[in-house]
Amino acid sequence: MVNKKWVLITLCGWLLLTIVGSTRSVEYNQTILVWIALRQTWLLFGGWIAISKVGLLSWKSRDVVFGGVAGIGLFFLNGFVGYAVIQGLSRLYGVGVVNQWLIQERAGVDLLLSLADGNYLWAVFFLVVIGAPVSEELFFRGAVLSGLRSILPDWLGITIAALFFAWVHFYIIQFLPIFLAGIVLGVLFIRSQTIIRPIVAHIVVNGIVFLVYFFSM
């Protein structure tokens, strides 16, 4: 049984760290990395406690392979859906408005990845490619989705967890791609009954995105 109390505690703590971190000065590069690391560590800690008695970390070698293949497919799916969303919104609101939204949504990512061009390459790589996938999957799929499954049908639990996953990223244009990614990761988790498949898939997606951003900047 998932510890639902710790799911709520973890969520509240993560939101508090996000709010406080966003209001603090980021004059130093280390400050940005420290606040990201704190949020990820809290998600990891809280998610681990919430699912510690459920046994979702058992895995076999095929789970890693399947997760890797799923991650590659998920990267292309996100790219296609993201492009479609941009085209649709551009027709509704105009190219200029959508470009401004894109700039705003990419500002944080661009700032973080710009640090990878200096002395913090490996720190940024670890936070983006390892820290984010592991902590987010432990919490959103391992804790949140498992908790929802105990009171809701699987399809509804996957949908709600994916909506929540997309909402906490605070995006407009990327909301739908992230929501669909949450659906795919949720299905991977439900069908395999292990958190390893969605973790590996998430690592692969973030790894590819990191490389694309890094070499394009």
N, C-alpha and C positions, 0 to 999 in steps of 0.2 A: 504493500500500500504506500502510495506517495505521501510524503509529509506535506499536506496542503498548507499548514501553518508556515512552513519554511518557504513555500512558493511565494506566499504573500509577503513575508519578511524580505525575501530576496528582491522581489519586484520593487518594494518601497525603498529599499536601500539603494538599488540601482538607479531609480528615478532621482533620489536625493543626490547621489554622486554626479549624475548627469547635469542636474540643475546647478549645483555648486560649481562644478567644473566649468560650465559655460559662462559663469559670471566672474571667474577668477582671471587674473592677468595671464596672458600667454606670451609674455615678452621673451621668455627663454624656451628654447626647443624642448629642453628636458621636461618643462611643465606640461606640455601637450602629451608627451609620451607617458608621463607619470599618471595623469588623470585617466587616460585610456587604459593603462595597465591596472589601475585601481578598479575601474568598472568591470573589466574582464575577470579579475581575480575574485571580485565579489560574486559575479554570476557563477563562476566556477565553484566557489566555496558553497554558495547557497544551493546551486543545482545538485552538487554532490551530496549534500546532507539530505536534500529532499528525496533523492532516489536511492540512497545508500542501502535501503532494505529491499529494493525491488529486483536487483540483479539484471541490469540492462547492459552490462559491459562485457559479457561473454561474447566471443566472436570466433570465426574461423577465417582462414586465409581467403576464401572466396568472397567474404564480406568486404575485404579491402579491395579486391579486384572489381567487384560489382559496384562498390561505391565510387571507385575511380572512373569507371566507364560512365556511370550516371552523372558524375560531376562534369565530364566533358560535354555530355548531351545537355545538361542544365545550363552550361555557359552559352551554348548556341541558342537555346530556347530563350534565355534572358535577353540576349542580343537582338533576336528577332522581335520579341514582344516589345522591348524598349524602343526599337526603331518604329514599330507600328504605333505606339503610344505618342511618340514625338510627332509623327506625321499627322495623326488624328488631332492632337491638340493644336498643332500649327494651323490647321484649317479652321479650327474653332476660334482661337484666340490670336492668331497671327504669329509669324516666325519670330518677330522681335520679342514678344512676351515670353514665348517658350524658351528662347535663347537665354533670357534673363533668369528664368527658373533653373535652367541647366547650370548656369554659372553659379547660382546660389547653392544648388545641390552638390556641385562638384568642389565648392570652395574648401570644405573641410577635408575631403579626400585629397585634393591637390596640395593643400598645406601639409598634410601628413606625409604624402609621398615625396614632396619636395625635400623633406628631411632625409629621405633615403638617398638623395644625391650628395649628401655630405658625410658626416661622421656617424650617422645613426642608421645606416643601411640595415644591419642585421637586427637591430631593435625593432625597426618599422616592419621588416619582413616577418619577424616572429609574431608581432602583435596582429598584423593583417592576415597572415596565412595560417598561423597556428592558434594563436590566442583567441581570436574572434570566433573561428569555427568551433573549437572545442568548448569554449564557455557558452556560446549561444545554443549549440545543440544540446548540451547537458541541461540547460534551463528550458528552452522553448520546446524541444521535442521530448527530452527525458523527463522533465518535471511537469511542465504545463500540459503537454499533450497527454501524458500518462494520467495526470490528475483528471483531465476532462473525460478520458475514456472510461473512467470509473462511474461517471454519471450520465454520459451521452453516447449516442452511436458513434462509431469510429469516424464516419464521413463528416459528421458535424464537429467532432472534436478536432479533426485535422483542419477543417475550414476555419474554426475560431482561433486555433493556435496560429495558423498562417496569417490571418488578419491581424492578430496581435503582434506577430513577428514583423509584419510590414509597417504597422502603425508606429512602433517604437523606433523605427529608422528615420521618422520625420521627413519623408520624401513625398513629393507630388508626382513627378514624372516616373520615378522608379517604384512607386507604390505597387502597381500591378505586377511588374516583373518580380519584385521581392515577394509579393503575395503568392504568385504561382510557384516560385522557388520554395516557399514554405509548404505548399501543397505537396510538391514532389518529395521534399525531405521528410515530410510527415508520412507519406505512403511508404517510403524506403524504411522508415522506422517501424511502422505497424507491421509490414510484411515480414521483416527480418527478426523483429522482437529484440533487436540490439541497436544501441545508439551508434555503433561503429560505422555502419553504412552511411548514415547522414553526415557524420563527422568527416569521413573521408571525402564524400561528394562535396561538402562545403569547403574543405581544404583545397580541393582541386579547382573549384570555381574561383576562390579568392586568389589562389596561386596564379592562375592564368590572367586574371584581371590585374594583379600586381605587376606581372611582367609586361602586359600591354601598356599600362599607365606609365611604368618606369621607362620603357624604351621610347615612348612617344613624347616624353617631357624633355 
